[in-house]
Amino acid sequence: MTQSLSILGSTGSIGRQTLEVAEQLSVRVAALTAGSNVERMAEQCRKFRPSLAVMATEQAADALRARIADLPIRVRSGMDGLIEAAELDEADTVVTAVVGMVGLRPTLAAIAKKKRIALANKETLVCAGELVVDAAEKYGLDNYQAHAPFPSYVLDPDHPDFNDALIVMLRKTIMGCDSIGCRNLVVHPFFLGYEQQLDPEKEWEINVDRYSRLIPEAKKYGVTINLENMFMAKRGKIYAACCSDITTACRYVDTLNGIAGGKQFGFCLHTGHLLLVGLDVKNAMIELGDRITAFHVHDNDGAHDQHLAPYMGVLDWNRFVEGLKAIGYNKTMSFETFNIWNVMDEEIAPKMMKFIAECGRTFARRAEA
């Protein structure tokens, strides 16, 4: 899961919504950037206390410095500032929500730093998708799957248009996938936390309605939408959440494909979430079968969503390989193991990346044997 954000375009609609979500999920905001709205940026700086704030012009930056002089926040300006925010070491995810082609260079900079990118700036891909694809190839990044922004739905009677905006954002994400040759989009199904749980049938109704509305774009751009198994927590205890019950997950995929009239939906099996709710990885894979079109592969201690490398936690990787073999999976495995950069010495972490790659090759070889 994202630990820290750089938000490029924080004073706009998507930027403000991202901040609301970050606040709800207690995600740290490391950097904020804006155009000329000094007043709103100053308010955001006081609330979220980023390390870095960037304005479009030096004049606006000077005005912001005067408003937040009492805060330990670095203020920069222009494209250099945007790139600095995109490359910021303490942020693992960059949300690109600036308007127009100004988002291209920061996005390329974030790719070079191997950041997770949440792209809400379609111009970067629609007008310069080839450059983004070339950069991904240069740095050895695979565009097999992308992750949709989340949440995809909220219960907020004070903002009735919020969910319509989220649908628009998801549709743009599907367009973005096509622009970079990515054919699998992973989405988090909607669910509420432990205290606000909905009736299962109501939750089902909302999810089927939301994702069926994406079918026209998914068909048009040739993108498969992959639901993911989730979990929730209360006072240190892990509980099942939407799609963590594998039978229900199968029902979601089959129902949505029935509505689509073809295989437009698949499943992204998240090994870490599966472990947290105490399910056997091989049995889950066999039940899902060819509905699995993507993986989020990582390990944990069975109690925390740690996103560790294989064999650093307690998942049974022999059972994982047996599951791969049982379903004949021969597609890409995506390792969501970003947390090694937080728990490993910076000199050792690159070696761990090679270890993770070797794990993937070993799993594939043994599954094919």
N, C-alpha and C positions, 0 to 999 in steps of 0.2 A: 504494500500500500504506500501511497505517496506520503513522505515525511515532511517535505518542505517545498514551497512553491516560489517561482518567479512568475509574476503576472504582468505580461506586456499588454498594456491597455486596460488598466485597472479602473479607470473612471467611467468607462463605457458600460453598456448594458450587460454584456457577457462578463466583463471584468467584475462588475458589482455582484452579479449572481455567483461568480466563482468565489468571491470573498465571503458571501453568505454561507456557501457550502463549506468552505474552509473553516469558518467559525463553528459551524455545527459539528464538524468532524474533528475539531481541535488540531488542524493541520497548520504548521507554522508558515507564515508568509515571510520570505527572505528578501524579496525585491518587488517593487511596484514601479510601473512606468505609466506616463500619461502624456497628453498633448499640451493643452494650455489651461486646463481646469485646475488652477492652483488651489482654490478653496477646497474642492472635493479631495484633492490629493493630500492636502494638509490634514483633513479630517481622517482619511484612511491611515496616514502615517501615525497619527496619535492613537488610533484604535488598534492597529495591527503591529506597530513598531518594527518595520522591516529594517534590514541592515543597509539597504540601498534604495533610493528613490530617484527616478529619472524623469525629466521634463523634456519636451521637444526642443525648446530654445533655451539659450543661456539666460535670457531675460526672465522667462518663467521660472527657471531654476533659482535665480537670485531671489525672486519673490517667495518661492517656497522655503529657501534657506532662512529668510527673515521670519517666516511664520512658525518654523519648527526649530529655531536656533537652540532651544533648551533640550532638544532630543539628540541622542547619539546616532544620528542617521546621516550617512554620506549622501550628498545630492550631486547628481551628474546631469548632463544634457546631451541632446542630439543622438546621432546614430552610434557614436562611441559608447554612450551611456546605455543604449538599448542592447548593444552587443555584450557589454559588461554584465548587464542583468541576465542575459541569456546564458552566459558562461559561468555565472556565480557558483563557486564550489559548493556552497552550503545548500543549494537548491537541487533536488533530484528530478524535479518536474518543471517544465516551462510551459505556461499557458500563453499561446500567441493569439491575442484578441485585439491587436491593433488593426486599423483600417487600411486597406490597400497594400501596395507593393512594399511599403516600409517594413512589413513583417518578414520579407524574404531573407535579408542578411542575418538578422538575429536567429531565425530558424535554422539557417545553415550553420551558424556558430554553435547553436545548441546540439545539432546533429554531430558536429565534430567533437564535442565534449561528451557524446554518448548519453545525453539527457533523455528522459522520457518527455515526449512532446505532446501536448494537448492542443491541437491546431483548430482554432475557431476563425481562422483567417483564410477563407477559400481562395483569395487572390494568389496567395503564395503557391498553391498547388495548381489552380486552374491556369494561371498565367506563367508559372515557372516550375511546373511539376517535373519537367525533365531535369532541371538543375538539382531539385531535391532528390530525384531518383539517382542521378549521377553521384551526388554526395553520399548517399546511402551505400552505393556500390563501392565507392572509394574507401569508405571506412568499414566495409564488410558487414553492413546491416542488411538484414533480410526483411523484405516487406510482405512476408507471408500473412501476418495478421496485424491488425490495429486495434486499439482499445477505445471504445466510445467514451465521451464525457459521462460522468455520473455525479449525482443521481440523474435518472431519466424521468423521474416523476416525483412531485412533492405534494403533500396535503397542506395547502396554504391558502385559506379563504381570503386572506388580505391581498394576495397577488394572483388573481384568477387567470391572468395571461401568461403566467410563468411557465406552465406546462406546454402551452402552445409554442412558446419560444424554445423549449427543450426539444420538441419534435422537429422544429426547423433546424436546430443545431445538429440533431442526429441525421437528418436528411443531408445536410451539408457534409457531415462526416463520411457518409456513404459516397458522396461525390468525390471527396478527398481521397478515399480509398482507391477509387477507379483511377484517379490522376497519377497515383504512384504505383499502379499495378498490383494493389493489395486486394485480394479476393475474400478475405475473412475479417469480419468486424465483430469483436467481442463486446457484449453489453452486459451490464449488471441488471438482473431483473429487479423490479421494484419490491421493496419490503420496508417496513418500519422497524425501529428498534424494539428491544424487549418490552419497554413500558407502553409502547403504542401499537402493539400487534393488532393487525386487522383479522377479521374472520377469513379463513383460508379461501373461501369461495369469492369473497370480495377482492382479495389479493389476486386471485386467478383472473377475475373479470378485468381488473385494471391492466394487468400485464398483457393479456391476450389482445385487448383493445389497443394498447400503446404500440405493441410491436407489429400488429397487423397493419397499422397505418404506415409502416415503413416498407411494405411489400412492393408498391409500385417503383420506388427508387432502387430497392435491392434488385429487382428484376431488370430494370433499365440499365443499371451499371454493373450487373453481374457480380454482386457482392453477397456472400452468405453471412447471415446474422447468427452469431453464436451466443446463446445464453450461457451463464456461468453459475456454478453452485456456490451459495453464499453461507454466511454464518452470522450470528450476533452474540453479544456478550453482556453479562450483568454481574457486577461485583466479582470479576475474575472467573466466572463460570461461563463456558461456551454452550450455546444453544443452536439448534438447527434453524435455518432461515430458508428463504425461497430457493427452490431447486436443490437443496441439500438432500432431500428425499429423492432418490434416483428414479423411482417409479413415477413420481410427479414430474421430474425433469423430462423423462421420456414422453409423458403425456403432453407437456408444453410443446416440445419439438414437433410431435406428430400432429397436434391440433393446428399449430401455426402453418405447418407444411400443407395440411388439408385445406386451409383457407387460401394459401398461396397457389395451390394447384400444382405443386412440384416441390423439389428439395431446395427451399430458399433459406431454411433455418437448420442450424446444427448445434452442437454443444461443445463448449470449451471446458474440459475437466480440469479443475483447479486442485492439484494434489494436496496443497497445504490446507485448504478449506476442508477437503475430504477428511484429512487426518484429524483436524480439530473437532469434528463432530463424531469421530470414532468409527468411521466406515472403512471397510477393507477396499483397497484400491483396485485389486484384480476383479473382485465381484462387481464393483461399480462399473468398471470398464466393459465387462462382459454384458451386463444388463443394458448399457447404453449402446454398445455395438458400433455400427457404422454411423450412428448419430454423432459420434465424436469426430469433429473436424479440426480441432485445435486443442492444445494443452497449455496450461500454466504450470510449469514444473518447478517445484522447490520443496524444501524440507522445513520442519519446525520441531519443537519439543512436545507437541501434542496439546499444548495449552495456550500458546501465543502465536500470532500470525507473523512469524519472524522472517520469512522469505530468505531462507538460508540455502546454501549449496547442498546437493545430495550428500548423505552420510554425515551431515553436521547435526541432524535431528534424529527422530525415531521412526520415520517412515520405512516400511519394508520394501526396499528397491528391487529385491528379487521378485516379489509379487507384482511390482510395477512392470518389470520386463515380461513376466508371464502374461500379464494383461495385454501388453502391446502385441505379443505373439498370438494370443488367443483371438484378437479382433483383426489381426492383419494390418495394423496401423503402419503406414509407410510415408506419412506426411511429416511436416516440420514440427519439432517440439520446441516451444519457446520457454526458456528458463527465466522465471521471474525472481531472480536471486540478487536483486540490487542491494540488499541489506549487507552483503559482505563488505561493501565499501564503508559501512558504518561500524562493523565489528572487527575488521581486519586492519592490521598495520598497512599504511599506504604503499609500502614497498612490497608487501606480500600479496595485496589484493589483486594486482595484475596476474600473478601466478595462479591465484585461485580462479580467475577467469579462464585460464587455460585448462585448469582441472575440471571446471564445469563443462567446457567444450568436450573434453575427453570422456566425461561421464555420458554426454549425449551420444557420442560415437560408439561407446561401449554398449549402451542400452540398445541402440539401433542394430548393432552387429549381433548381439545375443538374441534379439527378437527375431532376426532373420534366419538364425541358425536352425 
